[in-house]
Amino acid sequence: WDFAAYRFLTGLGVGGEFAVGVALVAEVMPTTARAHALGWLQMLSTIGNISAAFINIGLGVMEGEGAFDGSEWKPWRLMFVVGAVPALLAILIRSRLKEPEKWQQAVADGATPKKAGSMAELFGDPRWRRNAIVGLCLAVPGVVGLWAIGFFSFDFIRSVFKQHYEREGLSPDEYRGKLTVLVGITSVLLNIGAGLGMYSFKLFTERHGRRPAFAVAFVLAILGTTGTFWFLNDFYDVFWMIPLMGFCQLSLFGGYAIYFPELFPTRLRSTGTSFCYNVGRYVAALGTITRGGLIKLVGDQVHDEVLAWRYTALAMSSVFLIGLLALPFAPETRGQPLPE
């Protein structure tokens, strides 16, 4: 229960930071630079993930050498301590942060802080209601695909190579550290691919538009995810399949950072963005439960943990089709000023 409470608090902070952060950057950048700035904002998030992965690799090496034997301070506990430190940057940043001029002007024009961010207006106005629902339908497949499938590639990797090490005759004590290192490498590769995917989305959407970029990204997400989970078998597969899946899956998140702020006026921008992105997280929670149930159900039938992962990933990847079905209803915003 205490772990669940800590996770809730972390999610509360991360979800809030994303919506406010992209709204702020969108409002201070000119139209010609807005997509580039938002794309970089989302792409640079992978730097933190890669840094954490390298730390995890180092802890895995130490674990393999017996550094944590008999100690309650296991690598995962230390990772949480390390992960809390960068949050302190928010205090320093907030002390130097200024409100965007667009927001100040909106308040001066009558959208008081109390009225701004009104959920009643978000769903009472047909235009903003439509944009919110369309944005949610675009976010759900990406968030479910990442949190219910993509990030569980680490568990999938453990399952695949646990069988590999057991066939070699290694004991759990002998291969536990090796798996921790391999998972760290997987995280580095996944996030390198993710950064390149977000950067590519930024370039593509500026040249061809938001809707074509999302269409390509959803198709790539289906192919990249199903291909990785179905065909990954050997060590060398990790080094090209995992970054490819990261590229295909997380390019969508570059799109969310660019597109969602463009759907709403200043007084509703962070509220609408937060609705699209964070309500998708609740659906993603159902996705993880569904994935767990499917793995157990399929595993009971095939009696093979790895094969159960493969079939489940294929089934769960169908969620990306929701995004493709929603695209015809999405407004094109390339080259347009933010709505007011």
C-alpha positions, 0 to 999 in steps of 0.5 A, a space after each residue: 500500500 505504501 508503494 502504491 501511494 508513492 506511485 500515485 504521488 509521482 504520477 500526480 506530479 509528472 502528469 501535472 508537469 507535462 500539461 503545464 510545461 507544454 502549454 507554457 512553451 507553446 505560449 512563449 514561442 512564435 508559430 514558426 518555432 513552436 513545433 520545434 521547441 515542443 518537439 525538443 522538449 519531449 525529445 530531451 525527456 529521454 536524456 533523463 531516462 538514459 541517465 537512469 538506465 546507465 545508473 541501473 547498469 552500474 548497480 546491476 554490475 555491483 549486484 552481480 559482484 555481490 555488493 548487495 548481498 545481505 543488505 536491504 538496500 537493493 538496486 531498485 531502492 537506490 534507483 528510487 532515491 536517485 530518481 527523487 533528486 532531479 525533482 528538486 530542480 522544479 523548486 529552482 526553476 519555479 523561482 525564476 519562471 515568469 507567466 507567459 504573456 498570452 496567459 497574462 493577456 487572457 486574464 486581462 481580457 476577462 478570463 480570470 484565473 478562477 474561470 480559466 481552466 474551466 472544465 464546464 467551458 471545455 465540454 460546454 463549447 462544441 469546438 473545444 469538446 470535440 478537440 478534447 475527445 479527439 485528443 483523448 482518442 489519439 492519446 489512449 493508444 499511445 499511452 496504453 501502447 507504451 505503459 501496457 506493452 512497450 515498457 514491459 519489454 523489460 519483463 519480456 527481456 527478462 523472461 527470454 534470457 532467463 530461459 537462455 541462462 537456465 539452458 546454460 546451467 546458470 543459477 538464479 544467483 549467477 544470472 540475476 545481475 546479468 539480467 539487471 545489466 541487460 535490462 539497463 542496456 534495453 532501457 538505453 536502447 529504447 530511449 535512444 530510439 525514442 529520442 530519434 523517433 520524436 525528432 523525426 516526428 517533429 521534422 515530418 509534421 512540419 513538412 507534411 502536417 499533423 494528421 499525416 505524421 500521426 497516421 505514419 506513427 500509428 502504423 509504425 507503432 503497430 509494426 514495431 511493437 508486434 515485430 519486436 515481441 514476436 521475433 526477438 530471440 537472441 542477444 543481437 536482436 536486442 541491439 536493433 529491435 529495441 531501439 526500432 520499437 522505441 522509435 516507432 512507439 515513442 514518436 507519438 509522444 513527440 506528437 502529443 507535445 506538439 499537437 495538444 496545446 494547438 487544440 485549445 485557447 490560452 484559458 483552456 490550454 493546460 486543462 485540455 492538454 491535461 485531459 487528453 494526456 492524463 485521462 489516457 493514463 486511466 485507460 492505460 491502467 486498465 490496459 496493464 490489467 488486461 495485459 496481465 490477465 492475457 498473459 496468465 490466460 495464454 500462459 495457462 494454455 501454452 505453458 510457455 512464459 515467453 510465448 504468452 508474452 508474444 501472443 499478448 503483445 500481438 493482441 494488445 497492439 491492436 489498440 493503435 488502431 484507435 488512433 487511426 480511426 480518430 484521425 479523420 476527425 482531428 483538425 489540422 493545425 500546421 502553420 496556424 496560430 494558437 486558437 483563442 
